Amino acid sequence: MGWARFGRRTAYDVVAVTHDIDEVREGFWAIVVDFEGDLTGVRFAHHGRRTLARPNDYRPWSPLDQAWATTVDREGYLGKVTLIKEAIARGEVYQVNLCRILSHPLPADAYLPALATILTRGNPAPYAATVHVPEHGVDVVCASPERYLRREGDRLVSSPIKGTAVSAAAMLGKDYAENVMIADLVRNDLQRVCRPGTVVVDHLCAVEAHPGLVHLVTDVSGVMVPGVTWREILDASFPPGSVSGAPKSSALTIIGDLEPTPRGPYCGAIGWIDADRGEAELAVGIRTFWATQDAGVRMLHFGAGAGITWGSDPEAEWEETRLKAARLVGLASGTLAPWAL
């Protein structure tokens, strides 16, 4: 029996599963889109406030006590940052989000929603989500601070995050420049599906505090052209600009060349669509854990990355990936003490 939770909203009783966004025409759906574009939509018969359903998510979480593996180690990451800077120098790209995936063995009986309870207490997030439908290959716990898309009728809002530091005073000029660059990319994305003249930057480089760090956040909104479909919206704006780069097509080519494994739900989209009401809230799939199973081996994964520009210091970018992962991996491991990755 699968279920999903988005903040205080709970959905339960699965009635349909699709991998085709065109089938999301009516009803309430949980949506998980991999960074690579593979979509899973789960339609639920019931949804509403938490009191309407209380899934059995109170099982204890057993802290993970083994070493976390990483797809790219420190030396490898530093070298890839240098390669991106060389591509920037050649004029191929302006910014690339470079990521790595951390992984840990997961006991066969581990119940991922129990980790969501830990994250809610230790790392509350505005776009927290749990999508627990393991019978259809979706088991995701998200503590994302970033909105990918909010839809209210004919209005779209995207809120890209670029710029991460331990405090507002620690932000660099590079962080602000990177935010403005990605805000412009998102503005151009939305213009492809919005009425001319309606796409505006509502807030630019606002400092937003989260547990253990601060981000720079920009809000971009627009009014959709009548009749625009979800497929057209995703084609115009996915993957999110903040976790790909600029120009997006060039950045995606470099990401495919440098990152050794697919990102999966990390840096994708996680959230809900209420097709009956014309409403949706989709987060960028950062600060996200997801479980996989291959040949009977169950694994838990978590991604971390940093935006690379010409002004990037490779060592500082590596440390940014550690900063972004430290608190959440610490919570999953049962400690907030420093960890060596």
TARAMO-V988761 format. One record per run of one state. SS is the DSSP state (helix for helix, strand for strand, loop for the rest). FROM is the first residue (numbers start at 1). TO is the last residue. If there is no record, write none. Layout:
((SS	FROM	TO) (SS	FROM	TO))
This chain:
((loop	1	2) (strand	3	6) (loop	7	8) (strand	9	18) (loop	19	20) (helix	21	23) (loop	24	27) (strand	28	33) (loop	34	38) (strand	39	49) (helix	50	52) (loop	53	68) (strand	69	70) (loop	71	73) (helix	74	89) (loop	90	94) (strand	95	105) (loop	106	111) (helix	112	122) (loop	123	126) (strand	127	133) (helix	134	136) (loop	137	137) (strand	138	144) (loop	145	146) (strand	147	152) (loop	153	154) (strand	155	159) (loop	160	160) (strand	161	165) (loop	166	167) (helix	168	170) (loop	171	172) (helix	173	191) (loop	192	193) (strand	194	194) (loop	195	199) (strand	200	210) (loop	211	212) (strand	213	224) (loop	225	229) (helix	230	237) (loop	238	240) (helix	241	243) (loop	244	244) (strand	245	246) (loop	247	247) (helix	248	258) (loop	259	268) (strand	269	274) (loop	275	278) (strand	279	284) (loop	285	287) (strand	288	294) (loop	295	296) (strand	297	308) (loop	309	313) (helix	314	333) (loop	334	341))
